[in-house]
């Protein structure tokens, strides 16, 4: 056996220094690895937090200091999609059960469902309006109690604990407009003025030139439709427990769609406030309006209008000129006549003419977006509005207020919403 050396191995300072460097390098690599793992986990955690918590709290809009968060808006978008699917189911039901052709309506809804940005914009506009309505209601001391919200929700389910309300029609009393002997000479009509002044104009195949842009109402936020079936005139024969059961089933289903009960109740609450605000606006509106009986000839060019004007001034029969020349074929068949109607029904230029022209005068041609009009005012009186006309006046006044409120509001829209529009739920249609 070889003889072992009895001298121990000498460890030099150089060797110790090298070992220390290796130890430090190992520790550095270990800490870098740990730091890398921590950074990756932190990024993943932040990404999850950003996606599921922080981004939902980010506002998509701010209206007069009130923020509309991404989560609130997304829930309303999902609710809008559910509404559209329910409407689609109703149209399918009508077509399958009653043979009604609802193909076009179904196609329109499917187009909306595929146009996510359009839905997102519509819902965002609705929510901006909601904020403005809430703020105005607060200024006027208008509130929506829990009982009022609950009552509206019960109506949505056709549950009437106190019995189905019976609608009553109260006709508006007013004196029928009569024509003077001079007016009868101008317009020897054998017809009697309509009992209720017409609310809308029917020019037949031509555009409704007389309907102003403000005369049409802006639809309020649609009430969610929960059961795709035809509406009935009688109350649903179920008890309070039955209503609560159906309501709870709806809430459970909505939660699966990512829609909270709070969002659903907010929709009904804003409906209550909107109705109260409309009523408060209506209290100062007059129940009468200047109404006119007029006839006109509508043509495309100023030259043609001058020719029609000269014929009428020369004594040519107005009804014959209207039938021969007017492009408003609906009124032309009636000698160019539009029966008694509020002056506000007409576009601004036409309205100004019928309010300022002398009775019986053949007015100089008036240009509107529809062409050139030669107008004769046969009668003009301050008359009471029918219930339908007054409702339209209220809606117009409300729309005017809402437009003004939007124009004067301090609004900030965050375009990031365009990348966050929900595309669910997607409900399978049978």
C-alpha positions as a printed Julia matrix, in Angstrom:
430×3 Matrix{Float64}:
    0.0    0.0     0.0
    1.3    3.46   -0.76
    2.22   5.42    2.18
   -0.24   8.22    3.02
    1.11  11.67    3.55
    0.73  12.91    7.05
    0.86  16.57    5.92
   -2.6   18.28    5.69
   -3.69  20.05    2.47
   -2.84  23.72    2.61
   -5.8   26.05    1.67
   -4.47  29.24    0.23
   -6.02  32.66    0.36
   -6.45  32.55   -3.38
   -8.47  29.35   -3.06
  -10.66  30.88   -0.33
  -11.25  33.96   -2.45
  -12.35  31.83   -5.37
  -14.77  29.86   -3.17
  -16.23  33.11   -1.84
  -16.74  34.42   -5.36
  -18.51  31.2    -6.37
  -20.73  31.38   -3.31
  -21.69  34.95   -4.11
  -22.39  34.08   -7.73
  -24.62  31.21   -6.69
  -26.48  33.43   -4.26
  -26.85  36.12   -6.93
  -28.22  33.61   -9.43
  -30.6   32.28   -6.79
  -31.88  35.77   -5.93
  -32.22  36.7    -9.6
  -34.26  33.54  -10.17
  -36.46  34.27   -7.18
  -36.89  37.88   -8.29
  -37.8   36.73  -11.78
  -40.43  34.38  -10.44
  -41.8   37.12   -8.18
  -41.94  39.58  -11.12
  -43.73  37.07  -13.33
  -46.22  36.23  -10.6
  -46.73  39.93   -9.88
  -47.37  40.65  -13.56
  -49.8   37.77  -13.77
  -51.5   38.92  -10.59
  -51.68  42.51  -11.78
  -53.03  41.36  -15.12
  -55.74  39.35  -13.39
  -56.46  42.24  -11.03
  -56.51  44.7   -13.92
  -58.84  42.52  -15.97
  -61.23  41.47  -13.22
  -61.13  44.3   -10.68
  -59.34  47.51  -11.64
  -60.61  47.79  -15.22
  -64.18  47.23  -14.05
  -63.82  50.23  -11.76
  -62.46  52.47  -14.51
  -65.04  54.92  -15.84
  -66.24  54.69  -19.42
  -67.86  58.11  -18.97
  -68.2   60.93  -16.47
  -71.25  63.2   -16.5
  -71.28  66.31  -14.33
  -68.91  64.63  -11.9
  -70.77  61.29  -11.82
  -68.73  58.32  -13.07
  -70.2   55.46  -15.06
  -67.93  52.51  -14.39
  -67.02  49.8   -16.86
  -68.79  47.18  -14.75
  -72.04  49.16  -14.55
  -71.99  49.77  -18.28
  -71.09  46.17  -19.17
  -73.95  44.83  -17.08
  -76.35  47.12  -18.88
  -74.98  45.99  -22.25
  -75.62  42.37  -21.25
  -79.13  43.33  -20.17
  -79.68  44.99  -23.54
  -78.58  41.8   -25.27
  -81.05  39.78  -23.18
  -83.8   42.23  -24.17
  -82.94  41.83  -27.84
  -82.99  38.04  -27.58
  -86.37  38.2   -25.86
  -87.72  40.42  -28.63
  -86.35  37.96  -31.15
  -88.15  35.13  -29.36
  -91.4   37.08  -29.44
  -91.15  37.69  -33.19
  -90.39  34.01  -33.76
  -93.38  33.11  -31.59
  -95.7   35.4   -33.56
  -94.45  34.01  -36.86
  -94.69  30.37  -35.83
  -97.99  30.63  -33.95
  -99.93  33.19  -35.99
  -98.23  33.09  -39.38
  -97.12  36.72  -39.12
  -94.22  37.62  -41.36
  -91.63  38.99  -38.92
  -88.6   38.09  -41.03
  -87.47  41.7   -41.36
  -87.8   42.39  -37.64
  -85.82  39.27  -36.81
  -83.11  40.26  -39.29
  -82.9   43.74  -37.76
  -82.44  42.3   -34.26
  -79.8   39.84  -35.42
  -77.94  42.72  -37.07
  -77.99  44.61  -33.79
  -76.75  41.6   -31.86
  -73.79  41.27  -34.21
  -73.02  45.02  -34.05
  -71.47  45.1   -30.58
  -70.18  48.66  -30.85
  -73.62  49.92  -31.84
  -75.16  48.28  -28.77
  -72.37  49.61  -26.59
  -72.86  53.17  -27.83
  -76.64  53.0   -27.43
  -76.37  51.76  -23.85
  -73.74  54.37  -23.02
  -76.02  57.12  -24.36
  -78.88  55.74  -22.28
  -76.76  55.73  -19.13
  -75.62  59.31  -19.74
  -79.29  60.27  -20.02
  -80.02  58.34  -16.82
  -77.47  60.41  -14.93
  -78.99  63.64  -16.26
  -82.5   62.49  -15.33
  -81.4   61.56  -11.81
  -79.68  64.9   -11.34
  -82.66  66.88  -12.61
  -85.07  64.83  -10.51
  -82.98  65.56   -7.43
  -83.03  69.28   -8.22
  -86.83  69.17   -8.42
  -87.21  67.05   -5.29
  -88.47  64.01   -7.19
  -87.7   60.57   -5.79
  -88.45  56.94   -6.61
  -89.48  54.99   -3.53
  -88.83  51.28   -3.11
  -92.6   50.64   -3.27
  -92.91  52.52   -6.55
  -90.04  50.56   -8.06
  -91.51  47.29   -6.82
  -94.93  48.18   -8.25
  -93.43  48.87  -11.67
  -91.55  45.57  -11.57
  -94.75  43.72  -10.7
  -96.46  45.31  -13.7
  -93.6   44.09  -15.9
  -94.51  40.55  -14.82
  -98.23  41.26  -15.35
  -98.77  40.77  -11.65
 -101.4   43.14  -10.26
 -102.04  42.44   -6.58
 -104.95  44.9    -6.55
 -106.46  43.71   -9.82
 -105.77  44.63  -13.43
 -106.18  48.38  -13.95
 -108.96  49.21  -16.4
 -107.86  51.9   -18.85
 -110.35  54.71  -19.29
 -110.54  57.12  -22.18
 -111.45  60.68  -21.3
 -112.08  62.62  -24.51
 -110.85  66.18  -24.58
 -113.7   68.63  -24.76
 -113.25  71.37  -27.29
 -115.27  73.5   -29.66
 -115.18  72.4   -33.27
 -113.49  74.98  -35.52
 -115.91  76.63  -37.89
 -115.2   78.45  -41.11
 -116.47  81.93  -41.8
 -118.48  82.73  -44.9
 -115.34  84.27  -46.4
 -113.35  81.13  -45.67
 -116.08  78.95  -47.14
 -115.82  81.04  -50.28
 -112.1   80.34  -50.39
 -112.53  76.69  -49.54
 -116.08  75.46  -50.33
 -115.51  72.14  -48.61
 -118.46  69.89  -47.99
 -116.56  67.99  -45.33
 -116.89  68.59  -41.62
 -113.68  69.23  -39.68
 -112.51  66.15  -37.86
 -113.74  65.76  -34.28
 -110.19  65.29  -33.11
 -107.56  67.36  -34.95
 -105.19  64.97  -36.65
 -101.96  64.44  -34.81
  -99.82  63.28  -37.73
  -99.91  64.07  -41.41
 -100.34  61.5   -44.12
  -98.94  62.7   -47.43
  -99.19  59.22  -48.91
  -96.21  58.06  -50.94
  -94.21  61.21  -50.32
  -92.17  61.92  -47.19
  -94.05  63.39  -44.23
  -92.73  66.89  -44.81
  -94.9   68.3   -42.05
  -93.55  66.22  -39.21
  -90.88  68.11  -37.34
  -87.77  66.48  -35.99
  -88.84  67.26  -32.46
  -92.31  65.88  -32.9
  -91.16  62.31  -32.58
  -90.43  60.98  -29.14
  -87.17  59.52  -27.96
  -87.82  56.03  -26.64
  -87.1   55.6   -22.98
  -84.98  52.8   -21.68
  -86.76  49.57  -22.62
  -88.16  47.59  -19.73
  -86.59  44.12  -19.69
  -88.85  41.51  -21.23
  -88.7   38.34  -19.22
  -91.25  36.03  -20.81
  -91.38  35.87  -24.63
  -95.13  35.57  -25.02
  -97.93  37.7   -26.37
  -99.18  40.37  -24.01
 -102.63  39.82  -22.54
 -105.22  42.27  -21.32
 -105.87  40.39  -18.11
 -103.66  39.88  -15.08
 -101.58  36.76  -14.7
 -103.52  34.44  -12.35
 -100.8   33.79   -9.86
 -100.2   34.76   -6.28
  -97.56  36.95   -4.68
  -95.55  33.81   -3.98
  -95.8   32.88   -7.64
  -94.55  36.31   -8.66
  -91.64  36.13   -6.21
  -90.73  32.67   -7.47
  -90.64  33.88  -11.06
  -88.71  37.0   -10.09
  -86.1   34.98   -8.16
  -85.7   32.63  -11.1
  -85.05  35.65  -13.31
  -82.46  37.04  -10.9
  -80.7   33.68  -10.74
  -80.61  33.5   -14.53
  -79.38  37.08  -14.81
  -76.52  36.4   -12.41
  -75.36  33.65  -14.75
  -75.34  36.28  -17.5
  -73.28  38.65  -15.35
  -76.2   40.97  -14.53
  -76.78  41.9   -10.9
  -80.14  42.49   -9.25
  -79.0   46.03   -8.44
  -78.58  46.78  -12.15
  -82.05  45.44  -12.87
  -83.65  47.55  -10.14
  -81.79  50.63  -11.3
  -83.45  50.25  -14.7
  -86.89  50.34  -13.11
  -85.94  53.15  -10.76
  -84.93  55.38  -13.65
  -88.28  54.61  -15.33
  -90.11  55.88  -12.25
  -87.98  59.04  -12.14
  -88.42  59.63  -15.87
  -92.22  59.45  -15.63
  -92.22  61.83  -12.66
  -89.93  64.24  -14.47
  -92.12  64.19  -17.58
  -95.15  64.93  -15.39
  -93.34  67.78  -13.66
  -92.35  69.29  -17.0
  -95.93  68.9   -18.24
  -97.46  70.95  -15.42
  -96.39  74.21  -17.07
  -97.38  73.25  -20.62
 -100.49  74.8   -22.22
 -103.39  72.53  -23.12
 -104.24  74.59  -26.18
 -102.33  75.36  -29.35
 -102.78  77.28  -32.54
 -104.11  74.86  -35.13
 -104.46  75.46  -38.84
 -106.39  74.25  -41.84
 -104.12  74.63  -44.87
 -103.59  73.51  -48.42
 -100.42  73.58  -50.46
  -98.73  72.64  -53.69
  -95.31  71.0   -53.31
  -92.84  71.01  -56.23
  -89.15  70.24  -56.62
  -87.79  73.51  -58.04
  -88.17  77.22  -57.46
  -89.09  77.72  -61.13
  -91.94  75.22  -60.85
  -93.06  76.88  -57.6
  -93.2   80.3   -59.3
  -95.28  78.83  -62.11
  -97.73  77.27  -59.64
  -97.86  80.56  -57.7
  -98.69  82.57  -60.83
 -101.44  80.12  -61.83
 -103.06  80.37  -58.41
 -102.74  84.15  -58.27
 -104.44  84.29  -61.67
 -107.45  82.47  -60.19
 -106.75  78.89  -61.26
 -108.59  76.34  -59.09
 -106.29  75.4   -56.2
 -107.46  71.8   -56.03
 -106.83  71.3   -59.75
 -103.32  72.81  -59.56
 -102.51  70.62  -56.57
 -103.73  67.47  -58.32
 -101.85  68.33  -61.51
  -98.55  69.6   -60.1
  -98.0   68.67  -56.45
  -95.41  66.01  -55.73
  -97.08  65.47  -52.35
  -99.39  62.87  -53.84
 -101.15  62.17  -50.55
 -102.51  65.69  -50.08
 -102.82  66.28  -53.85
 -105.62  63.71  -54.0
 -107.47  65.92  -51.51
 -106.84  69.13  -53.41
 -103.65  69.83  -51.48
 -105.53  70.06  -48.16
 -104.27  69.13  -44.73
 -107.02  69.1   -42.16
 -106.9   70.9   -38.81
 -103.63  70.16  -36.99
 -101.3   71.93  -34.55
  -98.95  74.33  -36.29
  -96.08  72.72  -34.37
  -96.57  69.58  -36.46
  -94.9   71.31  -39.37
  -91.25  71.86  -40.18
  -90.04  75.34  -39.09
  -90.3   77.12  -42.47
  -93.77  75.74  -43.15
  -94.86  76.46  -39.57
  -93.75  80.08  -39.84
  -95.7   80.51  -43.06
  -98.98  79.08  -41.75
  -98.73  81.22  -38.61
  -97.99  84.52  -40.4
  -99.84  84.4   -43.73
 -103.2   86.11  -43.95
 -106.23  83.85  -44.18
 -106.96  83.14  -47.85
 -103.69  84.62  -49.11
 -101.68  82.7   -51.72
  -98.22  82.92  -50.17
  -94.92  83.32  -51.95
  -93.12  79.96  -52.42
  -91.54  78.65  -49.21
  -88.54  76.33  -49.35
  -88.16  73.43  -46.91
  -86.02  70.31  -46.94
  -88.73  68.64  -49.05
  -88.93  71.2   -51.84
  -90.89  74.39  -52.56
  -94.39  74.97  -51.19
  -97.09  77.35  -52.31
  -99.35  77.64  -49.27
 -102.82  78.94  -48.57
 -104.1   79.18  -44.99
 -107.84  78.53  -44.84
 -108.36  78.59  -41.08
 -106.32  79.31  -37.95
 -107.62  79.02  -34.37
 -106.42  78.43  -30.83
 -107.85  75.01  -30.0
 -107.59  72.54  -27.11
 -105.23  69.64  -27.63
 -106.53  66.11  -27.61
 -105.07  63.75  -25.03
 -102.82  62.23  -27.67
 -101.66  65.64  -28.87
 -100.92  66.78  -25.34
  -98.96  63.58  -24.65
  -96.94  64.33  -27.77
  -96.36  67.89  -26.57
  -95.12  66.57  -23.23
  -92.77  64.13  -24.94
  -91.44  66.86  -27.19
  -90.85  69.14  -24.21
  -89.06  66.34  -22.37
  -86.89  65.58  -25.39
  -86.05  69.25  -25.73
  -85.02  69.37  -22.08
  -82.92  66.21  -22.45
  -81.17  67.59  -25.54
  -80.43  70.85  -23.73
  -79.18  68.97  -20.65
  -76.83  66.91  -22.82
  -75.53  70.0   -24.59
  -74.79  71.85  -21.35
  -73.46  68.87  -19.37
  -69.78  68.42  -18.59
  -69.09  65.05  -20.14
  -65.98  62.94  -20.61
  -66.22  59.75  -22.67
  -63.39  57.22  -22.37
  -63.05  55.53  -25.76
  -61.62  52.44  -24.06
  -65.22  51.22  -23.86
  -64.98  50.21  -27.53
  -62.54  47.45  -26.57
  -64.69  46.26  -23.65
  -68.12  45.72  -25.18
  -69.47  42.35  -23.95
  -70.43  39.88  -26.62
  -72.32  37.71  -24.2
  -74.74  36.3   -23.37
  -75.35  34.42  -26.59
  -78.7   32.72  -26.21
  -79.61  29.82  -28.46
  -82.88  30.41  -30.28
  -85.14  27.45  -30.96
